[in-house]
Each structure stands twice: as structure tokens, then as C-alpha cells.
Amino acid sequence: MAVSQWLYRIVPTRAGMVADPTSDEQRIVGAHFAYLLELKERGILILAGRTQETVGTFGLVIFEADDRAAARTVMGDDPAVAAGLFAASLHPYAVAVARDGLAEQ
């Protein structure tokens, strides 16, 4: 089975979280960032980031997984998703053009 690409979109569940995070939210976002670095080290993460607005911001995590079940596990294991700090939605994805050659052949 070929590895496929996936995207999960994350949105803060509390409107003011980005502009004025609580100490607990800061801790969970730190764990989220560490998780993304772990995915990168494991060769799973393609890229991750967020829009730079404080209102209406969202993040994207693009990664590889064997199938939808494995992709759901990656998304669900994100500490910020698991804690309910971010609402997440999963989507099949395919990089079409990339600066560093990540596009599908």
C-alpha cells in the first residue's frame, strides 16, 4: 500500500486563545509544537503552520499516513486536538507543486 498525503485543519476552540492564551493553553500549544517536531523527526510531517491573524486564524498540518485510519490517529494524537484546544478536520491531500520537490510524481 502506498503512503498517501493528508491535511488536518485546526481552529482554536476559544476565540481569544491566540491573542490572550491562558497558561494551560500555552502549555498545550507547547506540547502541540513538540508533537509536530516529533512527526518531522519520524519523517511523517511535510509541513505545518498557521495564518498570522489573531481573529479567524487557523492552522494546517500536512503529513503522510498509510490510510485514513492512520491519518486519524496522527490527528487525534496531537495534544491540542486531544485536549479540545483545537477543533480539527481531516482531508485527503496531494502536494502538487513544492519548492523542495515534495510534489507527487
LINMO-V17659 format. One record per pair of residues at least 12 apart in sequence whose C-alpha atoms are under 10 Angstrom apart, sorted by sequence separation. I is the first residue (numbers start at 0). GAP is how many residues later the second one is. D is the distance in Angstrom with one decimal. If there is no record, write none. Layout:
i->(I I)
gap->(GAP GAP)
d->(D D)
This chain:
i->(35 47 48 62 75 35 46 47 48 74 46 47 60 74 75 32 45 46 47 74 32 44 45 46 44 45 71 43 44 45 71 43 44 70 71 42 43 44 70 42 43 70 67 39 67 38 67 35 38 66 35 58 57 59 61 63 44 57 58 59 60 61 62 63 43 57 61 62 63 61 62 61 61 17 18 19 17 18 38 17 18 16 17 15 16 17 4 5 6 8 9 10 14 15 17 34 38 4 5 6 7 8 9 14 15 4 6 8 14 14 34 35 11 34 35 11 33 34 10 11 31 32 33 34 10 11 31 32 9 10 11 30 31 32 9 10 30 31 8 9 10 28 29 30 31 45 8 9 27 28 29 31 7 8 9 27 28 7 8 27 28 6 7 8 26 27 6 7 27 31 5 6 7 24 27 5 6 27 28 45 4 5 6 27 28 4 5 24 3 4 5 2 3 4 5 24 2 3 4 5 23 2 3 4 5 1 2 3 4 7 1 2 3 6 7 0 1 5 9 0 4 5 7 8 3 7 5 6 11 12 16 5 11 16 9 10 13 9 12 13 11 12 13 11 12 13 10 11 12 9 10 11 12 9 10 11 8 9 10 8 9 10 7 8 9 7 8 9 6 7 8 6 7 8 6 7 5 6 7 5 6 7 4 5 6 4 5 6 3 4 5 3 4 5 3 4 4 3)
gap->(12 12 12 12 12 13 13 13 13 13 14 14 14 14 14 15 15 15 15 15 16 16 16 16 17 17 17 18 18 18 18 19 19 19 19 20 20 20 20 21 21 21 22 23 23 24 24 25 25 25 27 27 28 28 28 28 29 29 29 29 29 29 29 29 30 30 30 30 30 31 31 32 33 34 34 34 35 35 35 36 36 37 37 38 38 38 39 39 39 39 39 39 39 39 39 39 39 40 40 40 40 40 40 40 40 41 41 41 41 42 42 42 43 43 43 44 44 44 45 45 45 45 45 45 46 46 46 46 47 47 47 47 47 47 48 48 48 48 49 49 49 49 49 49 49 49 50 50 50 50 50 50 51 51 51 51 51 52 52 52 52 53 53 53 53 53 54 54 54 54 55 55 55 55 55 56 56 56 56 56 57 57 57 57 57 58 58 58 59 59 59 60 60 60 60 60 61 61 61 61 61 62 62 62 62 63 63 63 63 63 64 64 64 64 64 65 65 65 65 66 66 66 66 66 67 67 68 68 68 68 68 69 69 69 70 70 70 71 71 71 72 72 72 73 73 73 74 74 74 75 75 75 75 76 76 76 77 77 77 78 78 78 79 79 79 80 80 80 81 81 81 82 82 82 83 83 84 84 84 85 85 85 86 86 86 87 87 87 88 88 88 89 89 89 90 90 99 100)
d->(7.6 5.5 6.8 9.7 8.6 9.9 8.0 4.3 9.2 7.6 6.1 6.1 8.7 8.6 9.9 9.5 7.8 5.3 8.5 7.6 10.0 7.5 5.4 6.9 6.3 4.9 9.4 8.9 4.3 7.3 7.2 5.5 6.6 7.8 9.7 8.8 5.3 9.4 9.1 8.4 7.2 9.0 8.8 8.9 9.0 8.4 8.1 8.4 9.7 9.4 10.0 9.4 9.2 9.5 10.0 9.9 9.9 9.8 9.3 9.8 9.6 9.5 9.9 9.3 9.2 9.8 9.6 8.8 9.8 7.8 9.8 9.1 8.9 9.7 9.2 9.4 8.6 5.7 8.7 5.6 8.1 8.5 7.8 7.9 9.4 9.6 9.4 9.7 9.6 9.8 10.0 9.4 8.9 7.7 8.2 9.8 10.0 9.6 9.5 9.6 9.5 10.0 8.7 7.2 9.9 8.7 9.3 9.3 8.0 9.4 8.5 8.0 9.9 6.5 9.9 8.8 9.5 7.4 8.2 7.8 9.4 9.1 9.3 9.5 6.8 7.2 6.0 9.0 9.0 4.8 9.0 8.3 5.3 9.1 5.6 6.5 6.1 5.5 6.9 5.0 9.2 9.9 9.1 7.4 8.4 9.3 5.7 6.3 9.7 7.9 9.0 9.8 8.2 4.7 8.1 6.6 6.3 5.8 6.6 5.7 9.9 6.6 5.3 8.9 9.5 9.5 5.5 6.7 9.8 10.0 8.1 4.4 8.6 8.6 7.8 5.7 6.4 9.9 8.4 8.1 7.1 5.4 8.7 7.8 9.5 5.7 6.0 9.6 8.4 4.4 7.1 10.0 5.5 6.3 9.7 7.2 6.3 5.6 8.4 9.0 9.9 5.5 5.9 8.9 8.4 9.0 4.5 6.8 9.7 8.9 6.6 7.2 8.9 8.6 9.0 7.1 8.7 6.8 9.6 8.7 8.7 9.5 9.4 9.4 9.2 6.8 9.9 9.0 9.1 9.8 8.8 9.7 9.4 10.0 9.2 9.5 9.7 7.9 7.2 7.4 8.7 5.6 8.4 5.9 5.4 9.8 8.4 4.5 6.0 9.3 5.2 6.3 9.7 5.6 5.3 9.0 9.2 5.5 6.6 8.1 4.5 9.0 9.8 5.4 6.8 6.3 5.4 9.2 9.9 5.4 6.7 8.3 4.4 8.2 5.9 6.1 7.2 5.2 8.7 5.8 6.3 9.3 9.0 4.6 5.8 6.3 4.7 8.8 7.9 5.2 7.3 7.9 5.7 9.4 7.8 7.7 9.5 9.8)
